[in-house]
Amino acid sequence: MNIEEAIKTRRSVRAFTDQEVPENVVKKIFELAIRAPSGTNTQPWHAYTCAGTIREKIITDVSKLFDAGLADKYEDYEYYPPEWKDIHKERRRKIGWDLYGLLGIKKGDRVRTAIQAKRNFCFFDAPVGIFFTTDAYLARGSWSDVGLFMQTFMLAARAEGLHTCPQAAWITFQGPIFKHLQIPSDQVIVSGMALGYEDTNAVENTLESEREPVDQVVKFYGF
């Protein structure tokens, strides 16, 4: 698979098979991902990968917190703004309702909405879960670097025939993650991620997110 194919076929997969991903394959992907650029080569990223029993313990503990309504707020970590402006709010709503439409979840169906939201916390059944962190004292530039690291990882995963789903949802349940993966207290989670093989029979994996035309995003001068 060439780089163009990897970019075009990368998407957030929300249903995975139970086919295992060997540790050596995950390590190979990370060996490529660490070539991602960072400001002044600070490499401000860490990654914690879980499978098997540890993965199950995290899922169990986080699911209990989810069921009890004990999620933290994104705002507590300055992750999302307290209020979205119209254009971003519209895009968030559209992708959400496009997904719910495929799943047959109607507006106002809180039960099925909660069930789908909880799917985040089993990594959408992916056999491998990953948590990307950075040192808590670092600022926005370093978070951007972690994003480059994650994107490089996701593209390298496609070259191995794997799919991913970056998951901000884990931000709201950091306690069990820090506990089971022994993450130092001076780090902060930037994102979770599911890694595995796509369930090609799952309707949610037919979702295609829209993008604005290049001319609406990029300004060209001097050409």
N, C-alpha and C positions, 0 to 999 in steps of 0.2 A: 504494500500500500504506500503510495507516495504522499507527500505532505498535503497536497490539495485534496486528495480523497479523505485523508484523516480529518482535515478541517471541516469538509462538507458533511461528513458522516457522524461527526461528534455531536451528540445531543444528550439531553438529560433523560436517561432511561429510568422508568419508575416501576419496572417489574423485571426481575432477574430469575434465571434458573438456579437450581441448587448445585450446578456443576462447580466443583472446587477449582480454585486458582492456585497453582503451586507457588510456594514461597519464592522459588528462584525466578519465576516470571515477574512477580511483584517487585523483586529486587532489581531485575533488569530494567523495568520501567523507571524505577527511582534513579538508577544510574544515568539514565538519559535526562530525567527531570532536573537533576542537580546542575545541569548545564544551563539552566535558566539564568537570565541576567538579573543583577541586583545593583542598586546604587552603591558605587565605590566598592563593589564586591563584598558587601556586608553579609550576604547570604543569611538573611534574618528569619529563616524558616526551620521548623522542626516538623516531623511527621510521626504519628503513632498509628501503627497498623494492627488491626485485631481480626482474628478469625477463631473458629472453634469455641471452646468454653468461655474464654474471656469476652468474645463478642456476645455470647448468650447472656452473660452476667450483666453486661452494659444494657442490653435490650430489656432484660427483666426489670432492672432497677429504674431505668428511665420510663418504661411503660407504667410502672406503679405511680411515679410522680405525675405523668401525663394524666392518668385516670383520676388522680386526686386533685387535678387542677393546680399543681404547684410549679408551673413554669415560671422562669424568670422573664423579664421583659427585654426585648432587643435594645430598648432605650437605655437599659442599665449598663450596656456595654458600648454605647454610642455607635451601634451597628447600623441601625436604620433611623431615619429622622422621626421625630414625634408626629409629624404630619407630612404627607406626600403632596407635592404639587400636581396639578391636573394631568400633565402628559405622562408622568411616571405612574400616577394612580390608575390612569386608564390602561396602560400596558399591563400592570399587575393584575387588574381585574380581568382583562381579556384572556390572558394566559390561564388564569384560574378557571374562568367559566368555560374556556375551550376544553380544558382537561375534564372538568365536571360534566360537560356535555357528552363527551365520549363515554364516561362512566355511568351516564344516566342519573346523575345527582342533580336534583332540581333546587332552585333557589329557595332557601328557607329550610332545607332538609338538614337540620343540625346533626342528627344522628349519623347519617352517612358522610357528612362533611368531616365530622370528628374521626370516623373510622379511617377515612382516606388520609387525614392529617397524621394519624398515628402510624400509618405505613412508613413515614419517615424514620420512625424509631425502631424499625427492624431492617433498616438499610434497603427497604423495598425487596427484601429476601436475598439480597446480594450476599455471597459468602464472605466477602471481605469488606471491612469498614476501615476508614482512614480518618484521622483527625489532624488537621494542619494547624500549627500554633506559631506564635511569634512571642518574643520577649515583651512583657507588658509595658515596659518603659518606652518602647519605640513608638514612632508616630506614623502618620498616614503614608509616608513614602515607603516604609517597610511593609505595611499591609499590602500596598500595590505590588511590591516585590513578591510577596507570598502568592498573590494572584497569578503572577507570571509563572511561578513554580508550579502551581496547580494546573494552569492551562497546558504547560509543557507535559506534565504528567498525563493529563487527559488525552492529549494527542498521541503520546507514546503508547498509551493503553490501546488506542484504536489500531495501532500497527501490530498489536498482538491479538487482534480480533476481539478485544474486550470493550465493554462500555462502562460508563461512569454516570454518576449523578452528584454534583456538588450540592451540599445540604446545609444551608444556614440554620435550619430548624434546630440543630443540635446545640446552637449557641445558648438556648434557653434552658438547657439541662446539663450544666457543666459538672456538677458535683460528682455523680457516679463515674463520669468519664475520667476526671482527674484521679479519682480513687483507684479504679481498676487498672488504669494505664500508668499510674505513678508519675503523672505529669507534675513537674515542679510548680510551686505556687507563684513563681515569678513569670510564668507564661500565661498566655490567653489564647483561647481557641478562636481561630479565624473562620474555619469552616469544617464541617464533616464531609465525607464523600463515600458513596457506595461504589464498589468495583466488582464486576462479574460479567457473566454472559447474558445477553439480552434474551428475555422470554419473547420470542417473535409471535406468539399467539395472544399476547396481552394487548387489549385494545388501547390502553393508555400509551403504549409505545408507538402508536400511529400519530401521536400529537406532533405537530410541526410548529414551532414558535416562529412568529413573523419577525422580520427585520426591516428597519427603515431603509429606503433607497440610499445608495452611497452619496448621491448629490444632496440629500437632506442632512447628511452627517458630516461630510468632508467638504471643506472649501479649498479650491485650487487657485493658486496665484502664480503668475510668472511663467506659465506653460505656453 
